[in-house]
């Protein structure tokens, strides 16, 4: 895999990789930026969320779960002193649908964490990642919470 960033001006860059898609990169005005793009560490959190989300939804679909809505959130704590590296993260899976099976969701999260998601495998070797899930029956404005829990490797 190859990736690159091309400088535009100030602290503004455009990132691209083998797929050819572009992503704007920017910085906070306090460091000379124009608030015109993702911060690089934000992209690491988005990458983690996207990687595990793709695994989990794929597995749930194979298990014939009727998912209506699916969201994965990542909250990453950072060290207060430079470099502001991640020191821990919580991944929260929010799943809505009809008759969702908790065991199927937990297994999908487990497989993503232990077998399929390279972003999670790489980052979890550097800092702890906690996984939580919340499941709702229904979708849209007509959903109600049914169960929630956590998963962690034994």
C-alpha positions in Angstrom: 0.0 0.0 0.0 1.2 3.5 -0.9 0.0 6.8 0.4 1.0 10.4 0.1 0.1 13.9 1.1 0.6 16.9 -1.1 1.0 20.3 0.4 -1.3 23.1 -0.8 -0.4 26.1 1.4 0.0 26.9 5.1 -0.9 23.7 7.0 -3.2 22.4 4.3 -2.6 19.1 2.6 -4.4 16.6 0.5 -3.9 12.9 1.3 -4.4 10.1 -1.3 -3.6 6.4 -1.5 -3.8 3.6 -4.0 -7.6 3.9 -4.5 -7.2 7.5 -5.8 -9.6 9.0 -3.3 -8.6 12.3 -1.7 -9.0 13.4 1.9 -8.3 17.0 3.2 -5.8 17.4 6.0 -5.6 20.6 8.0 -4.5 21.9 11.4 -5.8 24.2 14.1 -5.3 27.9 13.7 -3.2 27.9 16.9 -0.5 26.1 14.9 -0.9 28.0 11.7 -3.8 26.0 10.2 -7.1 27.0 8.7 -9.4 24.4 10.2 -9.9 23.0 6.7 -9.4 19.3 7.0 -9.1 16.2 9.2 -6.3 16.1 11.7 -4.0 13.1 11.1 -4.9 11.5 14.5 -8.6 12.0 13.7 -8.1 9.8 10.6 -6.5 7.1 12.8 -9.7 7.0 14.9 -11.9 7.1 11.8 -9.8 4.3 10.4 -10.2 2.2 13.5 -14.0 2.8 13.5 -14.3 2.1 9.8 -12.2 -1.1 9.8 -14.1 -2.8 12.6 -17.5 -1.5 11.3 -16.9 -3.1 8.0 -16.0 -6.4 9.6 -19.0 -6.4 12.1 -21.7 -5.5 9.5 -20.3 -8.0 7.1 -20.4 -10.8 9.7 -23.9 -9.7 10.9 -25.2 -9.9 7.4 -23.7 -13.4 6.9 -25.5 -14.4 10.1 -28.7 -13.0 8.6 -29.3 -10.4 11.2 -31.8 -7.8 10.2 -29.8 -4.6 10.9 -31.7 -1.4 10.2 -29.1 1.1 11.5 -25.5 0.7 12.5 -23.0 3.2 13.9 -19.5 2.7 15.4 -18.0 5.4 17.6 -14.4 5.6 18.8 -13.4 7.7 21.7 -9.6 7.9 22.1 -7.8 9.4 25.1 -4.6 11.3 24.3 -1.5 12.0 26.4 -1.6 15.7 27.5 2.1 16.3 26.7 3.6 16.1 23.2 3.5 13.9 21.3 -0.2 13.6 22.0 -0.4 9.9 21.3 -3.5 7.8 22.0 -3.3 6.2 25.4 -6.5 4.2 25.2 -9.8 3.9 23.3 -13.4 2.8 23.6 -15.2 1.5 20.6 -19.0 1.6 20.9 -21.2 -0.3 18.4 -24.7 1.0 18.2 -27.0 -1.5 16.3 -30.7 -1.2 15.6 -32.8 -3.8 13.9 -35.4 -6.5 14.3 -34.9 -9.5 16.6 -31.1 -9.0 16.8 -29.2 -11.8 18.5 -26.7 -10.6 21.1 -24.5 -13.7 20.7 -24.2 -13.0 17.0 -23.2 -9.4 17.7 -20.7 -10.4 20.3 -19.1 -13.0 18.0 -18.9 -10.4 15.2 -17.1 -8.0 17.5 -14.8 -10.7 18.8 -13.9 -11.8 15.2 -13.2 -8.2 14.2 -11.0 -7.6 17.2 -9.1 -10.9 17.1 -9.0 -11.9 13.5 -10.0 -9.5 10.8 -9.4 -5.8 11.6 -5.8 -4.8 10.9 -6.3 -1.3 12.3 -7.5 -2.7 15.6 -4.8 -5.4 15.7 -2.1 -2.8 15.2 -3.4 -0.2 17.6 -4.3 -2.6 20.4 -0.7 -3.7 20.5 0.1 -0.1 21.6 -2.8 0.9 23.9 -5.8 -0.8 25.4 -9.1 -0.8 23.5 -12.4 -1.5 25.2 -15.4 -2.6 23.2 -19.0 -1.8 24.2 -22.2 -2.4 22.4 -25.8 -1.2 22.6 -28.7 -2.9 20.7 -32.0 -1.3 19.9 -35.2 -3.0 18.6 -36.6 -1.2 15.6 -35.2 1.8 13.8 -35.4 5.5 13.4 -37.7 7.3 16.0 -39.4 3.9 16.8 -36.5 2.1 18.4 -36.1 1.1 22.0 -33.0 -0.2 23.9 -33.0 -3.9 24.3 -29.5 -4.8 25.7 -26.0 -3.6 26.0 -22.7 -5.0 27.2 -18.9 -5.1 26.7 -16.5 -7.5 25.1 -12.9 -7.9 25.9 -10.4 -10.7 25.1 -10.0 -13.2 28.0 
